Amino acid sequence: MSFDLDVGYASQRGPRSLLEDHAGVGRPAPHEAPWGVIAALADGVSAGGLGGEAARTTIDTLLRDYYATPATWDTTVALDRLIGAQNAWLADHNRRRQGVRNLEGQGLAGMTTLTAIVLRGHGYTLAHVGDTRAYLLRAGECTQLTQDHTLGPLEFQNGLTRAVGLDDRLRVDYTEGDLQIGDTFLLTSDGVHGVLKPKVLKELAEQGDARAASEALVSRALASGGRDNATALVIRVKGLAAARLEDAERQGRQLPVPSRLQAGDVIDGMLVEASVFANGVHRLYRVRHQQTGALLALKTLHEARASDPEERAMLAHEAWLGARVTERGARGLVRVHETQGASCFYALFDWHSGQTLGDMLGAQRRFAVTEVVEAATNVVRALGRLHQFGVVHRDIKPDNIHLGEDGQWRLLDLGVALSGKEPESLRVLHAGTPSYMNPEQWSDDPAVARATAQSDLFALGVTLYQWLTGRLPYGEIEPYQMGRYRRDPVAPSRWRPDVPIWLDHVVMKAVARDARQRFETAEELLLALERGASRPLSAPLSTPLLGRDPVAMWKIALTVSLLFNLLLVYWLVFLPRR
């Protein structure tokens, strides 16, 4: 479900010779609904006549590129990166133009103010630079949401202290708030709010539809003696969009957990066919949608955890995260469905018949080397997509890698994944399976022990080693069993002679004890697998003794000292004396 908005925009150049204001609204395509609606207004700064160009390129770039950002990014992060990139581009062009003059002898430069607003879910995010403004009209009140970045309030003090393209580094003001049906947002250039008082702005913004209101604002500003371009953008909120993570968490707190389901039960139009899994925390059922006939997996909390707020928050996060990373049809990941209008608290996933890699390895299935490389390449691509979304899986292992009957390998279970918006209880959880966790995660330093994308790559390297050899590179690891990491693993070809040397090097680099020797990104690992023997990696270096055991020198010194003392005692006690 998308927003129901009434949007109007008007702009006139007034007594100026050029129109250097620009505004626009970006509406999402159906598959982009979670990104919400973005609107922006810019007022170009005249410096050689390029202010209009700066305003247009800034608005057009922002509206176009916003929908290309990952849905898991916080709105402020997406806006900050886009505005920062545009600022760098304008600042670089201005620097190149410094020595160029127009006919009037003015330096050529393009700068602009910017006020942008994103309506997403049940909230809004505002980004602001310069002296354009944003107002919120709610419950009869008109509230200014932005502060002008100028030298002072007087006309001769109106020089800008911040503008897009002014400096290499730009600081953007951000404001966030909740949305309510009936809200009206008003974005104006200084040609409007510099002439009209807030009371007049409010009265005109509430008249007629949004387009009529914007035209009335611009016309009144110019009729009142405005000497600048006049632009107004009016947005009225008539209906809200689909819920975001915060709304999903609220749903998780309020809806009841379904009681234990049996085959034949019906829940929200879905027929339960089988109970698939239960572990004391979650229950998983195979269900069939009665209208579409589609097979789905329904995951909910075990009745024993139904009242646990932390478990509810974690399941809500898993469902939200899965829906966000698969809404563009990413291959290699299990699609998650929205559950709007649900009567109970659960998450819905696509159902894929097949087996996990863990089940196949447990059944002693032997894969050809070419099969392993092809399958691992698909898994690395899926993991790379997660990392591009800023997501760390944290539990890569054979049990979470699935081969469907359609022949597609998929990553499962985002239950302990980190997205930057996970609940605090999930963030501090030391998640993962010990035998697949990189050595740094057992550090006493929280900054070092933090799971990262590189942790996923190490876990995938361990999985690849096991896939080829049936063994774990460091053996079974128990929590805090650091002694296991004091030797380098044996190359896979020592256990399986048909493993080529180039693949040996890839696997050994992936599971290297020293983090500096491992792959840094999924793209780097993918490239190594795709190139294969055509451009093989060099053999990874063996970890020095001091790297494997920092106290080794002390142990050696102690051993030598003990031996020397034993020899000395022997000499003093047993050797004959003259």
Protein Blocks (a to p, Z undefined) as FASTA:
>chain_A
ZZdddddddddekjafbdcbdcddddddfklmmnopaddddddddehhlmmmmmmmmmmm
mmmmmmmpcfkbcfklmmmmmmmmmmmmmmmmmmmmmmpccfkopacdddddddddddeh
jbccdddedjbdcdddeehiacdfbdcddfbfbfklmccfbdehkambdcddddddddde
hiacddddfklmmmpcfklmmmmmmgccfklmmmmmmmmmmmnopabdcdddddddfbdc
dddfklmmmmmmmpccdddddehiaeehiacfbdfbdehjaccdddddfklopacddddd
dfklmmmmklmmmmmmmmmmmmmmmmnopghiacdddfehiabdcddddddedddfklmm
mnopacdfklmmmmmmmmmmmmmmmmmnopafklacfklcccdfkopacdehjklccehl
acfklmmpcgdjfklccfklmpfblklmpccfklmmmmmmmmmmmmmnopafklpadehi
lklmmcccddfklmmmklcfklmmmmmmmmgfblklmcfbfklmmmmmmnmmmlccdddd
dddfklmmmmlmmmmmmmmmmmmmmmmmmmmmmpccZZ
